[in-house]
Amino acid sequence: MEIRELVKKAHENAVEKGFYDDERFIVNKLRQNIRLNEKEIEIIQTAFKIQKIALIICEATEAIEALRKGDKIEHDEEIADILIRTGDYSGAAKVDLETETINKMLKNKNRTYKHGKEF
């Protein structure tokens, strides 16, 4: 499966399973009932984006915990969850993950050893 297809499927599944219901409900209700300007709505939408990024971090934390327990099966599953949640977020945020990944890999290829850091 190509990355673009993964992004599409991950995001469609997240929408289907209700992961965007609260955001859509709240934003629509705010637009109808309260006089918020577009900047204020953007602030609320940014908070929901942060929530989705935090879920990616949660999956990474779960992968670390699986390593600590010596559970390779759970570790591998959590790594897949990171990719799925990243694909979902990319679909929602309209990030061309495939292009961005290729560009970032090219950029990293020309960076210094350990990108100039300790680790």
N, CA, C and O atoms as a GROMACS GRO file, in nm:
protein
  476
    1MET      N    1   0.085  -0.118   0.000
    1MET     CA    2   0.000   0.000   0.000
    1MET      C    3   0.089   0.124   0.000
    1MET      O    4   0.186   0.132   0.076
    2GLU      N    5   0.057   0.219  -0.085
    2GLU     CA    6   0.132   0.344  -0.088
    2GLU      C    7   0.090   0.432   0.030
    2GLU      O    8  -0.018   0.414   0.087
    3ILE      N    9   0.177   0.525   0.066
    3ILE     CA   10   0.151   0.610   0.182
    3ILE      C   11   0.021   0.688   0.164
    3ILE      O   12  -0.057   0.699   0.258
    4ARG      N   13  -0.003   0.743   0.046
    4ARG     CA   14  -0.126   0.821   0.025
    4ARG      C   15  -0.250   0.737   0.051
    4ARG      O   16  -0.347   0.786   0.109
    5GLU      N   17  -0.247   0.612   0.009
    5GLU     CA   18  -0.361   0.523   0.032
    5GLU      C   19  -0.374   0.491   0.181
    5GLU      O   20  -0.486   0.486   0.234
    6LEU      N   21  -0.261   0.470   0.248
    6LEU     CA   22  -0.263   0.446   0.392
    6LEU      C   23  -0.326   0.566   0.464
    6LEU      O   24  -0.411   0.548   0.551
    7VAL      N   25  -0.284   0.687   0.428
    7VAL     CA   26  -0.338   0.809   0.489
    7VAL      C   27  -0.489   0.815   0.469
    7VAL      O   28  -0.564   0.840   0.563
    8LYS      N   29  -0.533   0.792   0.347
    8LYS     CA   30  -0.676   0.797   0.315
    8LYS      C   31  -0.754   0.696   0.398
    8LYS      O   32  -0.856   0.730   0.458
    9LYS      N   33  -0.707   0.572   0.402
    9LYS     CA   34  -0.778   0.467   0.476
    9LYS      C   35  -0.775   0.491   0.627
    9LYS      O   36  -0.875   0.470   0.695
   10ALA      N   37  -0.661   0.536   0.679
   10ALA     CA   38  -0.651   0.561   0.823
   10ALA      C   39  -0.746   0.672   0.865
   10ALA      O   40  -0.815   0.661   0.966
   11HIS      N   41  -0.751   0.779   0.786
   11HIS     CA   42  -0.838   0.891   0.820
   11HIS      C   43  -0.985   0.853   0.803
   11HIS      O   44  -1.068   0.886   0.888
   12GLU      N   45  -1.019   0.786   0.695
   12GLU     CA   46  -1.158   0.743   0.675
   12GLU      C   47  -1.205   0.655   0.790
   12GLU      O   48  -1.317   0.671   0.838
   13ASN      N   49  -1.120   0.563   0.836
   13ASN     CA   50  -1.157   0.476   0.946
   13ASN      C   51  -1.176   0.555   1.075
   13ASN      O   52  -1.270   0.530   1.151
   14ALA      N   53  -1.087   0.650   1.101
   14ALA     CA   54  -1.099   0.732   1.223
   14ALA      C   55  -1.228   0.813   1.221
   14ALA      O   56  -1.295   0.826   1.324
   15VAL      N   57  -1.263   0.868   1.105
   15VAL     CA   58  -1.388   0.943   1.094
   15VAL      C   59  -1.506   0.849   1.116
   15VAL      O   60  -1.598   0.881   1.192
   16GLU      N   61  -1.502   0.733   1.051
   16GLU     CA   62  -1.610   0.635   1.064
   16GLU      C   63  -1.629   0.588   1.208
   16GLU      O   64  -1.741   0.562   1.251
   17LYS      N   65  -1.520   0.578   1.282
   17LYS     CA   66  -1.526   0.529   1.420
   17LYS      C   67  -1.552   0.640   1.521
   17LYS      O   68  -1.549   0.616   1.642
   18GLY      N   69  -1.577   0.762   1.472
   18GLY     CA   70  -1.621   0.870   1.561
   18GLY      C   71  -1.514   0.958   1.621
   18GLY      O   72  -1.544   1.040   1.707
   19PHE      N   73  -1.389   0.943   1.578
   19PHE     CA   74  -1.281   1.021   1.637
   19PHE      C   75  -1.288   1.170   1.603
   19PHE      O   76  -1.216   1.250   1.662
   20TYR      N   77  -1.373   1.208   1.510
   20TYR     CA   78  -1.388   1.349   1.473
   20TYR      C   79  -1.526   1.404   1.506
   20TYR      O   80  -1.554   1.520   1.477
   21ASP      N   81  -1.612   1.322   1.564
   21ASP     CA   82  -1.749   1.366   1.595
   21ASP      C   83  -1.752   1.485   1.690
   21ASP      O   84  -1.823   1.582   1.664
   22ASP      N   85  -1.676   1.480   1.798
   22ASP     CA   86  -1.677   1.589   1.895
   22ASP      C   87  -1.632   1.720   1.831
   22ASP      O   88  -1.695   1.824   1.849
   23GLU      N   89  -1.523   1.713   1.758
   23GLU     CA   90  -1.471   1.834   1.694
   23GLU      C   91  -1.574   1.894   1.600
   23GLU      O   92  -1.602   2.014   1.606
   24ARG      N   93  -1.631   1.813   1.513
   24ARG     CA   94  -1.728   1.865   1.417
   24ARG      C   95  -1.852   1.920   1.487
   24ARG      O   96  -1.902   2.026   1.450
   25PHE      N   97  -1.900   1.848   1.587
   25PHE     CA   98  -2.018   1.892   1.661
   25PHE      C   99  -1.993   2.026   1.728
   25PHE      O  100  -2.073   2.119   1.716
   26ILE      N  101  -1.882   2.036   1.800
   26ILE     CA  102  -1.852   2.159   1.874
   26ILE      C  103  -1.828   2.276   1.780
   26ILE      O  104  -1.882   2.385   1.802
   27VAL      N  105  -1.749   2.255   1.677
   27VAL     CA  106  -1.720   2.365   1.584
   27VAL      C  107  -1.848   2.411   1.514
   27VAL      O  108  -1.871   2.531   1.500
   28ASN      N  109  -1.931   2.317   1.470
   28ASN     CA  110  -2.058   2.355   1.405
   28ASN      C  111  -2.150   2.428   1.501
   28ASN      O  112  -2.212   2.527   1.464
   29LYS      N  113  -2.158   2.380   1.624
   29LYS     CA  114  -2.243   2.445   1.724
   29LYS      C  115  -2.193   2.586   1.753
   29LYS      O  116  -2.272   2.680   1.764
   30LEU      N  117  -2.063   2.601   1.766
   30LEU     CA  118  -2.006   2.734   1.789
   30LEU      C  119  -2.035   2.828   1.672
   30LEU      O  120  -2.067   2.945   1.693
   31ARG      N  121  -2.024   2.778   1.553
   31ARG     CA  122  -2.052   2.862   1.435
   31ARG      C  123  -2.198   2.907   1.434
   31ARG      O  124  -2.228   3.019   1.391
   32GLN      N  125  -2.289   2.823   1.479
   32GLN     CA  126  -2.431   2.854   1.474
   32GLN      C  127  -2.478   2.941   1.591
   32GLN      O  128  -2.559   3.031   1.572
   33ASN      N  129  -2.428   2.914   1.709
   33ASN     CA  130  -2.486   2.974   1.829
   33ASN      C  131  -2.407   3.088   1.890
   33ASN      O  132  -2.463   3.170   1.963
   34ILE      N  133  -2.282   3.095   1.862
   34ILE     CA  134  -2.198   3.196   1.925
   34ILE      C  135  -2.127   3.274   1.815
   34ILE      O  136  -2.084   3.218   1.715
   35ARG      N  137  -2.117   3.400   1.836
   35ARG     CA  138  -2.048   3.484   1.736
   35ARG      C  139  -1.898   3.480   1.761
   35ARG      O  140  -1.842   3.566   1.830
   36LEU      N  141  -1.835   3.380   1.704
   36LEU     CA  142  -1.690   3.372   1.710
   36LEU      C  143  -1.635   3.416   1.576
   36LEU      O  144  -1.693   3.389   1.471
   37ASN      N  145  -1.522   3.483   1.580
   37ASN     CA  146  -1.459   3.517   1.453
   37ASN      C  147  -1.376   3.398   1.405
   37ASN      O  148  -1.356   3.302   1.480
   38GLU      N  149  -1.330   3.404   1.283
   38GLU     CA  150  -1.256   3.291   1.225
   38GLU      C  151  -1.129   3.260   1.302
   38GLU      O  152  -1.090   3.144   1.312
   39LYS      N  153  -1.064   3.360   1.357
   39LYS     CA  154  -0.942   3.337   1.437
   39LYS      C  155  -0.975   3.255   1.561
   39LYS      O  156  -0.899   3.165   1.596
   40GLU      N  157  -1.086   3.284   1.627
   40GLU     CA  158  -1.126   3.210   1.746
   40GLU      C  159  -1.161   3.065   1.711
   40GLU      O  160  -1.128   2.973   1.786
   41ILE      N  161  -1.228   3.046   1.598
   41ILE     CA  162  -1.259   2.911   1.553
   41ILE      C  163  -1.130   2.836   1.520
   41ILE      O  164  -1.117   2.718   1.551
   42GLU      N  165  -1.035   2.905   1.458
   42GLU     CA  166  -0.905   2.844   1.426
   42GLU      C  167  -0.833   2.799   1.554
   42GLU      O  168  -0.769   2.693   1.555
   43ILE      N  169  -0.843   2.877   1.660
   43ILE     CA  170  -0.781   2.840   1.788
   43ILE      C  171  -0.841   2.710   1.840
   43ILE      O  172  -0.769   2.623   1.887
   44ILE      N  173  -0.972   2.698   1.831
   44ILE     CA  174  -1.041   2.576   1.877
   44ILE      C  175  -0.999   2.457   1.791
   44ILE      O  176  -0.972   2.349   1.843
   45GLN      N  177  -0.994   2.477   1.660
   45GLN     CA  178  -0.955   2.368   1.570
   45GLN      C  179  -0.810   2.327   1.595
   45GLN      O  180  -0.776   2.209   1.584
   46THR      N  181  -0.724   2.422   1.628
   46THR     CA  182  -0.585   2.390   1.661
   46THR      C  183  -0.578   2.302   1.786
   46THR      O  184  -0.496   2.211   1.793
   47ALA      N  185  -0.664   2.329   1.883
   47ALA     CA  186  -0.667   2.246   2.003
   47ALA      C  187  -0.703   2.102   1.969
   47ALA      O  188  -0.647   2.009   2.027
   48PHE      N  189  -0.795   2.082   1.876
   48PHE     CA  190  -0.829   1.946   1.835
   48PHE      C  191  -0.712   1.881   1.759
   48PHE      O  192  -0.689   1.761   1.774
   49LYS      N  193  -0.638   1.958   1.680
   49LYS     CA  194  -0.520   1.904   1.612
   49LYS      C  195  -0.416   1.860   1.715
   49LYS      O  196  -0.354   1.754   1.702
   50ILE      N  197  -0.398   1.942   1.817
   50ILE     CA  198  -0.303   1.906   1.924
   50ILE      C  199  -0.345   1.776   1.991
   50ILE      O  200  -0.261   1.693   2.023
   51GLN      N  201  -0.475   1.759   2.011
   51GLN     CA  202  -0.526   1.636   2.071
   51GLN      C  203  -0.488   1.515   1.985
   51GLN      O  204  -0.446   1.412   2.038
   52LYS      N  205  -0.502   1.527   1.853
   52LYS     CA  206  -0.468   1.416   1.764
   52LYS      C  207  -0.317   1.387   1.766
   52LYS      O  208  -0.277   1.270   1.764
   53ILE      N  209  -0.234   1.491   1.772
   53ILE     CA  210  -0.090   1.471   1.780
   53ILE      C  211  -0.054   1.405   1.913
   53ILE      O  212   0.035   1.320   1.919
   54ALA      N  213  -0.123   1.442   2.019
   54ALA     CA  214  -0.099   1.381   2.151
   54ALA      C  215  -0.130   1.231   2.146
   54ALA      O  216  -0.063   1.153   2.214
   55LEU      N  217  -0.229   1.191   2.068
   55LEU     CA  218  -0.260   1.049   2.056
   55LEU      C  219  -0.146   0.974   1.986
   55LEU      O  220  -0.121   0.857   2.017
   56ILE      N  221  -0.077   1.040   1.894
   56ILE     CA  222   0.041   0.978   1.831
   56ILE      C  223   0.148   0.957   1.937
   56ILE      O  224   0.212   0.852   1.942
   57ILE      N  225   0.167   1.057   2.022
   57ILE     CA  226   0.265   1.047   2.131
   57ILE      C  227   0.227   0.933   2.226
   57ILE      O  228   0.314   0.860   2.273
   58CYS      N  229   0.098   0.918   2.254
   58CYS     CA  230   0.052   0.808   2.340
   58CYS      C  231   0.092   0.673   2.282
   58CYS      O  232   0.138   0.584   2.355
   59GLU      N  233   0.076   0.657   2.152
   59GLU     CA  234   0.114   0.530   2.088
   59GLU      C  235   0.264   0.507   2.100
   59GLU      O  236   0.307   0.394   2.122
   60ALA      N  237   0.344   0.613   2.086
   60ALA     CA  238   0.489   0.599   2.102
   60ALA      C  239   0.524   0.558   2.244
   60ALA      O  240   0.612   0.475   2.266
   61THR      N  241   0.454   0.616   2.341
   61THR     CA  242   0.476   0.580   2.481
   61THR      C  243   0.440   0.434   2.505
   61THR      O  244   0.511   0.364   2.578
   62GLU      N  245   0.331   0.389   2.445
   62GLU     CA  246   0.292   0.248   2.459
   62GLU      C  247   0.397   0.156   2.396
   62GLU      O  248   0.421   0.046   2.447
   63ALA      N  249   0.459   0.199   2.287
   63ALA     CA  250   0.566   0.119   2.225
   63ALA      C  251   0.686   0.109   2.319
   63ALA      O  252   0.748   0.003   2.330
   64ILE      N  253   0.718   0.219   2.386
   64ILE     CA  254   0.828   0.218   2.484
   64ILE      C  255   0.796   0.122   2.598
   64ILE      O  256   0.881   0.044   2.640
   65GLU      N  257   0.675   0.128   2.648
   65GLU     CA  258   0.634   0.039   2.757
   65GLU      C  259   0.642  -0.107   2.715
   65GLU      O  260   0.680  -0.193   2.794
   66ALA      N  261   0.604  -0.135   2.591
   66ALA     CA  262   0.614  -0.273   2.541
   66ALA      C  263   0.760  -0.319   2.539
   66ALA      O  264   0.789  -0.434   2.572
   67LEU      N  265   0.851  -0.230   2.499
   67LEU     CA  266   0.994  -0.263   2.503
   67LEU      C  267   1.038  -0.292   2.645
   67LEU      O  268   1.112  -0.387   2.670
   68ARG      N  269   0.993  -0.209   2.738
   68ARG     CA  270   1.031  -0.227   2.878
   68ARG      C  271   0.982  -0.362   2.931
   68ARG      O  272   1.047  -0.422   3.017
   69LYS      N  273   0.869  -0.410   2.880
   69LYS     CA  274   0.814  -0.539   2.923
   69LYS      C  275   0.873  -0.654   2.842
   69LYS      O  276   0.849  -0.771   2.874
   70GLY      N  277   0.950  -0.621   2.738
   70GLY     CA  278   1.007  -0.726   2.653
   70GLY      C  279   0.903  -0.791   2.563
   70GLY      O  280   0.919  -0.906   2.523
   71ASP      N  281   0.797  -0.719   2.530
   71ASP     CA  282   0.687  -0.772   2.451
   71ASP      C  283   0.696  -0.721   2.307
   71ASP      O  284   0.645  -0.614   2.274
   72LYS      N  285   0.763  -0.799   2.221
   72LYS     CA  286   0.784  -0.757   2.082
   72LYS      C  287   0.653  -0.748   2.006
   72LYS      O  288   0.636  -0.658   1.924
   73ILE      N  289   0.561  -0.839   2.031
   73ILE     CA  290   0.433  -0.836   1.960
   73ILE      C  291   0.359  -0.706   1.989
   73ILE      O  292   0.311  -0.640   1.897
   74GLU      N  293   0.349  -0.669   2.115
   74GLU     CA  294   0.282  -0.544   2.151
   74GLU      C  295   0.360  -0.424   2.096
   74GLU      O  296   0.300  -0.328   2.047
   75HIS      N  297   0.493  -0.429   2.105
   75HIS     CA  298   0.576  -0.321   2.051
   75HIS      C  299   0.546  -0.298   1.903
   75HIS      O  300   0.522  -0.185   1.861
   76ASP      N  301   0.546  -0.406   1.827
   76ASP     CA  302   0.523  -0.394   1.683
   76ASP      C  303   0.383  -0.339   1.654
   76ASP      O  304   0.365  -0.260   1.562
   77GLU      N  305   0.286  -0.382   1.733
   77GLU     CA  306   0.149  -0.332   1.717
   77GLU      C  307   0.142  -0.182   1.745
   77GLU      O  308   0.073  -0.108   1.675
   78GLU      N  309   0.212  -0.138   1.847
   78GLU     CA  310   0.210   0.006   1.881
   78GLU      C  311   0.282   0.089   1.775
   78GLU      O  312   0.242   0.201   1.747
   79ILE      N  313   0.388   0.034   1.716
   79ILE     CA  314   0.455   0.103   1.606
   79ILE      C  315   0.358   0.119   1.489
   79ILE      O  316   0.353   0.224   1.425
   80ALA      N  317   0.280   0.015   1.461
   80ALA     CA  318   0.177   0.025   1.357
   80ALA      C  319   0.074   0.131   1.394
   80ALA      O  320   0.029   0.207   1.307
   81ASP      N  321   0.036   0.138   1.521
   81ASP     CA  322  -0.059   0.240   1.565
   81ASP      C  323  -0.005   0.381   1.542
   81ASP      O  324  -0.081   0.472   1.507
   82ILE      N  325   0.126   0.400   1.562
   82ILE     CA  326   0.186   0.531   1.536
   82ILE      C  327   0.164   0.569   1.390
   82ILE      O  328   0.125   0.682   1.359
   83LEU      N  329   0.190   0.474   1.300
   83LEU     CA  330   0.173   0.500   1.158
   83LEU      C  331   0.027   0.525   1.123
   83LEU      O  332  -0.004   0.615   1.045
   84ILE      N  333  -0.064   0.447   1.182
   84ILE     CA  334  -0.207   0.465   1.156
   84ILE      C  335  -0.254   0.602   1.204
   84ILE      O  336  -0.322   0.674   1.130
   85ARG      N  337  -0.218   0.638   1.326
   85ARG     CA  338  -0.261   0.769   1.379
   85ARG      C  339  -0.197   0.884   1.302
   85ARG      O  340  -0.259   0.988   1.281
   86THR      N  341  -0.071   0.865   1.259
   86THR     CA  342  -0.005   0.967   1.178
   86THR      C  343  -0.075   0.980   1.043
   86THR      O  344  -0.094   1.091   0.993
   87GLY      N  345  -0.112   0.868   0.986
   87GLY     CA  346  -0.188   0.871   0.860
   87GLY      C  347  -0.322   0.940   0.876
   87GLY      O  348  -0.362   1.020   0.792
   88ASP      N  349  -0.391   0.909   0.985
   88ASP     CA  350  -0.519   0.974   1.013
   88ASP      C  351  -0.501   1.125   1.024
   88ASP      O  352  -0.572   1.202   0.960
   89TYR      N  353  -0.406   1.166   1.107
   89TYR     CA  354  -0.384   1.310   1.126
   89TYR      C  355  -0.348   1.377   0.994
   89TYR      O  356  -0.396   1.486   0.963
   90SER      N  357  -0.262   1.311   0.916
   90SER     CA  358  -0.221   1.368   0.787
   90SER      C  359  -0.340   1.384   0.694
   90SER      O  360  -0.350   1.483   0.621
   91GLY      N  361  -0.430   1.287   0.696
   91GLY     CA  362  -0.551   1.298   0.614
   91GLY      C  363  -0.638   1.414   0.658
   91GLY      O  364  -0.689   1.490   0.575
   92ALA      N  365  -0.656   1.428   0.788
   92ALA     CA  366  -0.739   1.537   0.841
   92ALA      C  367  -0.677   1.673   0.816
   92ALA      O  368  -0.746   1.768   0.782
   93ALA      N  369  -0.545   1.682   0.833
   93ALA     CA  370  -0.475   1.810   0.820
   93ALA      C  371  -0.432   1.837   0.675
   93ALA      O  372  -0.369   1.939   0.647
   94LYS      N  373  -0.468   1.746   0.585
   94LYS     CA  374  -0.433   1.760   0.444
   94LYS      C  375  -0.282   1.772   0.422
   94LYS      O  376  -0.235   1.856   0.345
   95VAL      N  377  -0.208   1.687   0.493
   95VAL     CA  378  -0.063   1.679   0.477
   95VAL      C  379  -0.035   1.571   0.373
   95VAL      O  380  -0.083   1.459   0.386
   96ASP      N  381   0.041   1.604   0.270
   96ASP     CA  382   0.083   1.504   0.172
   96ASP      C  383   0.201   1.430   0.235
   96ASP      O  384   0.317   1.463   0.211
   97LEU      N  385   0.169   1.329   0.314
   97LEU     CA  386   0.269   1.259   0.394
   97LEU      C  387   0.376   1.194   0.306
   97LEU      O  388   0.494   1.192   0.343
   98GLU      N  389   0.336   1.142   0.192
   98GLU     CA  390   0.433   1.078   0.104
   98GLU      C  391   0.537   1.179   0.055
   98GLU      O  392   0.657   1.154   0.064
   99THR      N  393   0.492   1.291   0.003
   99THR     CA  394   0.583   1.394  -0.046
   99THR      C  395   0.667   1.452   0.067
   99THR      O  396   0.788   1.469   0.052
  100GLU      N  397   0.604   1.481   0.179
  100GLU     CA  398   0.676   1.539   0.292
  100GLU      C  399   0.782   1.443   0.345
  100GLU      O  400   0.891   1.485   0.384
  101THR      N  401   0.751   1.313   0.346
  101THR     CA  402   0.847   1.213   0.394
  101THR      C  403   0.967   1.206   0.300
  101THR      O  404   1.081   1.202   0.344
  102ILE      N  405   0.940   1.203   0.171
  102ILE     CA  406   1.049   1.200   0.073
  102ILE      C  407   1.136   1.324   0.087
  102ILE      O  408   1.259   1.314   0.091
  103ASN      N  409   1.074   1.441   0.095
  103ASN     CA  410   1.150   1.566   0.108
  103ASN      C  411   1.231   1.568   0.237
  103ASN      O  412   1.346   1.614   0.237
  104LYS      N  413   1.174   1.521   0.346
  104LYS     CA  414   1.245   1.521   0.474
  104LYS      C  415   1.362   1.423   0.471
  104LYS      O  416   1.468   1.451   0.527
  105MET      N  417   1.343   1.308   0.407
  105MET     CA  418   1.453   1.212   0.396
  105MET      C  419   1.568   1.270   0.314
  105MET      O  420   1.684   1.248   0.347
  106LEU      N  421   1.535   1.342   0.207
  106LEU     CA  422   1.639   1.407   0.127
  106LEU      C  423   1.711   1.513   0.208
  106LEU      O  424   1.833   1.525   0.201
  107LYS      N  425   1.637   1.589   0.285
  107LYS     CA  426   1.696   1.692   0.371
  107LYS      C  427   1.788   1.628   0.475
  107LYS      O  428   1.900   1.674   0.497
  108ASN      N  429   1.741   1.520   0.539
  108ASN     CA  430   1.820   1.453   0.642
  108ASN      C  431   1.947   1.391   0.585
  108ASN      O  432   2.048   1.380   0.655
  109LYS      N  433   1.942   1.350   0.459
  109LYS     CA  434   2.059   1.288   0.396
  109LYS      C  435   2.178   1.383   0.394
  109LYS      O  436   2.293   1.339   0.399
  110ASN      N  437   2.152   1.512   0.388
  110ASN     CA  438   2.259   1.612   0.380
  110ASN      C  439   2.293   1.675   0.515
  110ASN      O  440   2.373   1.768   0.520
  111ARG      N  441   2.234   1.627   0.621
  111ARG     CA  442   2.262   1.684   0.753
  111ARG      C  443   2.388   1.620   0.812
  111ARG      O  444   2.435   1.517   0.766
  112THR      N  445   2.440   1.684   0.915
  112THR     CA  446   2.562   1.636   0.979
  112THR      C  447   2.534   1.510   1.061
  112THR      O  448   2.419   1.472   1.083
  113TYR      N  449   2.642   1.447   1.104
  113TYR     CA  450   2.635   1.327   1.187
  113TYR      C  451   2.546   1.354   1.309
  113TYR      O  452   2.566   1.452   1.380
  114LYS      N  453   2.450   1.268   1.332
  114LYS     CA  454   2.351   1.280   1.439
  114LYS      C  455   2.285   1.418   1.440
  114LYS      O  456   2.235   1.465   1.542
  115HIS      N  457   2.288   1.480   1.325
  115HIS     CA  458   2.229   1.614   1.307
  115HIS      C  459   2.287   1.713   1.406
  115HIS      O  460   2.220   1.808   1.448
  116GLY      N  461   2.414   1.690   1.444
  116GLY     CA  462   2.485   1.781   1.534
  116GLY      C  463   2.446   1.769   1.680
  116GLY      O  464   2.478   1.857   1.761
  117LYS      N  465   2.378   1.660   1.716
  117LYS     CA  466   2.333   1.643   1.855
  117LYS      C  467   2.397   1.519   1.917
  117LYS      O  468   2.462   1.440   1.848
  118GLU      N  469   2.380   1.504   2.045
  118GLU     CA  470   2.439   1.391   2.118
  118GLU      C  471   2.374   1.257   2.082
  118GLU      O  472   2.442   1.156   2.069
  119PHE      N  473   2.243   1.258   2.065
  119PHE     CA  474   2.173   1.133   2.029
  119PHE      C  475   2.046   1.166   1.956
  119PHE      O  476   1.972   1.076   1.916
   0.00000   0.00000   0.00000
